[in-house]
Amino acid sequence: MLLIQVTYTMRPGQRDAFVRKIRESGILDAIRGEEGCLGYSYYLPEEEDGTLLLIEKWTGAPAQKAHLETPHMKQMAAFKPEYVADTKLISCTIPD
């Protein structure tokens, strides 16, 4: 399994709007329905309103790479800069 932790530093006041846009556009459901997606969940650190945490779980790197090429990820990439100032990733492979 491939586990990825994505930490977004949000533009001021934009965290909730970003999560709402992803949900309302259908992107979140599309991602969760992708082949190889085992989990894709956003978390809102209560004490850090400028931070958004995403935990992705994939069957492996090929599934995650295919995910990055989907039309809905290209759609998200088009509007993401409006909401997100910085993105940091940490990934690890967990043996079966």
C-alpha positions, 0 to 999 in steps of 0.5 A: 500500500502507498500512503501519502500525507499531503499538508496544504498551507491555505490562503487566508480564509480559503480552507473551507471553500476549497473543501466545499469546491472539491466536494460540490464539483464531484471531484472527491467522489470521482477520486474515491471511485478510482481503481486502486484508491483505498482511501482519500480523506481530508482532515481539518486541524482545529487549532490551525485554520490555515492548514488542511491535511489529506491522507491518501491510500493507494494499492501502489504507486501505479494507481496513484500515478494514474490518479494524477492524470485523470480529468478531475485532477486536471480540473482541480489543478486549475482552481487549486492556486486560488485556495492553496499557497503551498503543498508538502507531501510525505509518502511511504510504502507499507508492505502487505 
